[in-house]
């Protein structure tokens, strides 16, 4: 049942190219337009919406951060982001001009469901992004987008996350066109790049031995820091969560620009820093941040686009991802982070698929 893989997690990491393809293809018609069958919001209804709130837990919430970025960029609607367990208790300002998007792999997470109900009660329209057909969250939402990742068994979410990213990109592009704020050219260019991602993801998986040997040397850290800017900051939160939940190493992700506002105090000789530097417009800033932590003795693993070799001068090890648009790098850059977390956990002898204290679906509060 694990298809020859040692763990479900590794199998599911390898299923990502297919999961991406399966989530995109059924949504495209013969004119290369995005058709979202279960999203019923009309152009007029969308035009009335003046704010979107994305609400979820854990990995799904981190996918939501990228959703915020994509919607603001492609559909030009302001987006707030919140953790479901915070949203539901803070009496958020929500009205009938608000669209709330809940993201949940299982579609059963208690806090996410409660947040959705809270939003509906306040008059919001609710859209669900979920991997389970007929789940409670899908039944209670007005609009639904199903991620076709297939069943996810490992507690640590991997393929569900990447399909959530794809969902958010498709929703954002679709909204941009519906609202008339996104040019057809840009839409088509992003779509073409989205379709090219499965093959690029395969390439990263093909080179996974690099991450395994890196993990074999870096598994004994007390603490790991993930840094990035823009989209990379969002992806590093997911990378950090992956590491801590399956390897039990303390890890945290912080926006690289925040380093000098406190966290840099913790960087010392040998501290592992994973630095994401995939964004062209932020590349130089990231190089300076890498130099800053190197100067304090950090061991830096960088993740960069394969065209940006300059970074080899600053980082100790560089993991390359294939070239893609800056807006879409998240789908690729998360894969080395998943593999790094996985191999570190294996090297530490952890029960990767069933980490202690964690359940696959959190239906209690
Ligand atoms: C981490 C992980 C959790 C879930 C979270 C939400 O790998 O799996 O953080 O993402 O519990 O679960 P869903 O998406 O089912 O609502």
Boltz pocket constraint, residues with backbone or C-beta under 6 A from the ligand:
constraints:
  - pocket:
      binder: B
      contacts: [[A, 57], [A, 58], [A, 59], [A, 60], [A, 61], [A, 103], [A, 104], [A, 105], [A, 106], [A, 107], [A, 108], [A, 109], [A, 112], [A, 155], [A, 156], [A, 157], [A, 158], [A, 241], [A, 242], [A, 245], [A, 359], [A, 360], [A, 361], [A, 362]]
      max_distance: 6.0
